[in-house]
Amino acid sequence: MTNPTENPVESTISDAPNPSSLIDRVREHPLVRWLEHWVPLGGFVGGFVFDSLTLGRRVEWYDLLLLSAYAVFASLAMILISRQVFPKIRGLLIFSCQFAIGAMFSALVVLYFKSAGGLMPTLFVIGLFAGMVANEFLHKHERLRSLVWAIYAISVVMWLNFLLPHLLKSVKPAWFYVSTILACVAVVGTHKLAKLPLKSLRASGAAIAALVVMYMFGLVPPVPLVLEKGFVCTDFTKGSGEYACMADEQGAVARFLGLTPTVTRKAGDPVYALSAVSAPTDADVVVEHRWYQHTEDGWQPRDTMQFTMKGGRKEGWRFWSRKRNIAPGLWRVETALHGGGVVARQDMEIVEGEGPKQPKSL
């Protein structure tokens, strides 16, 4: 006989699994805990790889729009995470924030250093990336630590370094410093809204200072100018809307080790330098080819050729220079902003004779 005081509905509900305890059990599963540990770093690496593959050397308006979206979202997410807003979706916020920062940071590599190259810029990028990875294993209870803020800060600087000149249609070096100051203001403002101690911005200040110093010493290109393509060669021809020439075939080992490429020429033949450089649309730019010869006294300037271009050509504006009666030995050609920094440099060894060559074109 049924007890009249017993409520079968309540009995059924009380015997059902507790949703919150079920969620807790799922979160305690080793696989889920492993994923929670690696998801933030995965977001950063995923964003880095995604942007490296999809962002070309030339900056289009949609690239700037995408970078702006990354910057705004990352700033908002860092504030929400730090102030512990929306705790139930904290993991998703962290992953999304790291993805946005990773995508922004990859633009720094693609747009700044792919054309300039060099040891110091490479070490700078590797150092920040390694810091981000190490940050996932140190002080795990602090999700927004100083190294994360450093990469975020340097990414905001990079974003404004490109955005401001494109909006103003000017490539004056002053805009680099103006945009860097604006970026610092934006980072400090975001940091204050996140209610974090000021000392956590020390690494950010050091990273920004390092970038400015490298810019002053010509170790990064005069943004937003970007080298699309460039090479040194012989047998130059111009026709049918194409610049073409013949370049020495460089072996796979030489390319992998970064050895100085050779330029083989017949005695008396000139050597040509070809470049394609992108710039903001409608910006008037004067660029140069600077030829240097390596002597016992180091690199000595030999010739400088100037070219005036107006930004906007999709494949980059093309120009070329020629060096006659060039002596065998080590030479360097710099593609640079007139009176300013170096967009890219190419070292080479001039060799007299004949060797295997391959066609190159702009």
N, C-alpha and C positions, 0 to 999 in steps of 0.2 A: 504494500500500500504506500502510496506517495505521501511524503511529509508535506502538509499544506504550507509549512513555512519555508520550504526549499524553493528557490527560484531557479528553474532549469536554464533560463537565459543567462543569468549571472554565472552559473556554473560553467556553461559553455565558454563564455568570454574568459573566465579566469584560467581555464585549461589551455587556451590558445597561446602560441609563442608570443613573448613580449617583443614587439618590433625593435625597441631600443636595445634590448639585450642581444637580439639577433644581429643588429648592426655592430654592436661591440664585439661579438664573437667573430664576425667577418673581419673586422679591423685588426683583431689579434692574430689572424691567420698569418703564418710566416711569409707567404707569398705577398699578401697585401702589405705587410710591414716592410718587406723588401722594396716593393713598388713605391711606397710612400717615401722611402729614403732616397730613391734614385729619380723620382719624377721631377723635382726641381732642376737638377742638373740636366736631365733629359730634355726639359723644356728649353733650357739655355742652348744646349748643343743642337737641338732640333731647329730652333730659330736661326742659329748661326749657319747651319747647313742650308736651310731653306733660302735664306737671303743670299748666301754666296752663290747658289745655283741660279737664282732668278733675277738678281740685280746685275745689270750689265755695267760696263765701265762708263758709258755715257749716262748722265742723269736726265731722266725725262720728268715731266710734270707729275706723272702718276707715281714715280719713285719717291718724289718729295712728299706727295700726298700720303703714300703708304708709311714713309718714315715719320711723318707728322702724327699719323694715327698710332704708330708704335709708341712714340714719345709721350703722347697724351695718356694713352692707356697705361703704360708702365708707371707714369707718375701717379696716376689715380690709384692703381693697384698697390703701389708701395705705401701710399698713405693708408689705405684701407687695411692692409695686412699689419702694418705697424701699430695701428690704433685698435686692432682686433675687432674690426667691423665684419659682419657676416661670418662668424666663426664656423658655421656649418659648411661653407664652401671655401674655407681657407686653403685647402689643398689645391683646388681648381684655380684660385687666385694666384697662388704661388707659381704653379705651372705656367699659367698664362703670362704672368709678369716676367718670368724667366725667359719665356719664348720671345716676348717683345724686346727684352733687353738683348738677347742673343741675336735677334734679327738686326737690331740697330747697330750692335757692335760689329757684326759682319760687314756692314756698309763701310765702317772705318777701314777695314782691311781691303775690301774691294776697291773703294774709291780713293783712298789715300795711298796705299802702299803697293798695290799691284803694279802700278806704272813706275813708281820711284824705286822700289826694291831697296837693297842695302841692308847691312847687318843691324844697325841700331833700330830702324823701324821694325824689323822682323823680331828682334829681341823684345821690343816694347809690346808688341801684340802678343807674343808668346807669354810674356810675363803676366799680362792682364788675364789671359785665358787660363794660365796655370793657377793664378790666384783664385779665379772663379771655381775651378775644380777643387782646389784645396779647401776652399771655403765650405764645401759640402761635408767635410770631414772634421772640421774644427768648430767647437762651440755650437753643437747641433741645436741647442735650445734657442739660439738667436738666429732667426731666419734672414734678417736684414742687417748684415754686418758690413763693416767698413769696405771690404773688397767688392761687395755687390754694389755698394754706392759708388765706388770708384769707376767701375765699368759702366754703370748707369750715367754717371756724370760725364765721362769722356764720350759716351755715345750722344748725349744731348749736345755737347760742344760740336761734335762732328756734324750732327743734323743741322744746327744753325749756321755752321761754317759754309754749308752748301745752300741752305734755304735763303739766307739774306742776300748773297750776291745774285742769285737767280731772280729774286723779287726785284732787286734794284738794277738788274742787267748791267752789272759792273764787276770787274775782277780786281779792283784796287786792293793791295795788301791790307789797307786799313780795315776793310770789312772783316778780315779774319779776326783781328783783335776786338772789334766792336761786337761781333757775334759771340766771341768767347766770353766777353764780359756779360752779355745778355744771358748766355747759358749758365754762367756761375750764379747770376741772380735767380734764374729759374730753379736751379738745383737747391740753392739755399732756401728758397721759398717752399719748395716741396718738402725739404727736410724739416723745416719748422712746422709745417702742417702735419707731418708725421710724428711730431713731438718726440724726437730723438735727441740724445745729447750731442752737442756740437763736435765733440772729439771724434765721433764716428765719420766725420767728413775730412779727417786728416789725409787719408789715402786718396780721396777724391782730389784734394788740392794738389797733392804731389803728382798725381797722374796728369792733371791739366797743365801744371807747370812744366812737366817733362815734354808734353806735346808742343807747348808754345816754344820751348827752347829748341826742339828739333826743327820746328818751322823756321825759327830765326836763323838757324845754321844751315838751312836748305836740305834737311834730311827728310822732309815730307814735301810733296808738290805744292805749288801755290794754288791751293783750292780756290775756286771750283774747276780750274783747268785740269783736264785728265787726258793722258795719252791713250788714244785708241789703239794705235799700232805704230811701230817704228823699227827701222832696220838700216844697216849700212851694207852697201853692195856695189856692184860694177855693172857695166853694160846697160845704162839707164835708157829707157825709151818712154815717150809720152804720146798717147794717141787713143782715140775712141773712149775718151773720158776715163782713162786709166793710166796710172803711173806704174811702170814695171821695170824690173831689173833682175840681176842674177846674184844670189847670195851663196856663200860657201855652205856646203852641207856639214852640219855639226853632229858629231857622233852622239849616241845616246848617253854614253859614259860622261862625255864632256858636258852635255846639258845637265845631267844629274848632279855633277860635282860643281857646276857653276863656273867652269873654266872660261878664260877669256876667249871669245870666238875669234877665228881668223877671217881675214878678207884677202883672198888671193887675187892678184892682178898681174897683168903683163906689164913689163917695163914701159913707163910713159903713159899708161892708162890712168884716167882720173878715178876717184872713189866718190860715191854719192851717199848722202844721208837723206832718208825719206821719213817723214813724220805725218801723222794724222792726229789732231788735237781737238777735243770737244770743249765748248765754252757755253755760257748762258746765251740763249737766243737774243739776237740783236745787240750783243755786247761787242764793242770795238776793242780788239786786242792786238798788241804788237808782240810777236814772239821772235825768238832767235835760235839759230844754230851756232853754238860755240865750239870751235875746234881746238883741241889741246894736244900737245905732243909731250910724251914722257921723256925727260932728259935726266942727267945726273943731278940736276937741281930740282927734280920733281916735275909736276905737271905745269907746262908753260903754254899760255894762250898763243894761238897762231892766227885764227881768223874768226870773225863774227859776222853772220849774215842775218838781216832783219826781214820780217815778213808781217804785213798787216792783214788781219782776218776779221771777219764779222761772224760771231757765233751763230749757230743754227743748223748747219749741215749735219744730217743724221749720222753719217759715217765719220764725222770729224773733218775739220778743214785740213787740207793737204798742202804741204810745202816741201821743197827739197833744196839741198845745197850741194855744191861740188867742190872737191879739193883736188887741184891739179898738182903734178910733180910732188906727190906725197912720198916721203921717205919711208922705207921699211922700219918697223918697230912698233911700239905701243902708242896708240892714239885713243882719244876720247871725244865723243860728240855729246854735248848737252843740249837738250831741247828745253828752253827756258822762257820765262816771261821777261820782256825787255825791262832791264833795270831791277828785276826781281828774282824770285826763287826758281829753282830747277824743277821742271815737270818730270823729266826723265833723263837718264844718262846711259850711254852705251860705250863700254870699253871694247877695244879690238886690237888685234895684232895684224899689221899690214905685212903681207908676205908676197914676194915676187915669184911668179911661176904660174903653174896651172894646176887645177884640182877640181874635184867634183862640185857642181853647183846645182842649185834649184831655183826656179822662178819665184819671185816675190812681187806682190802688187798692192797698190792702194786704190 
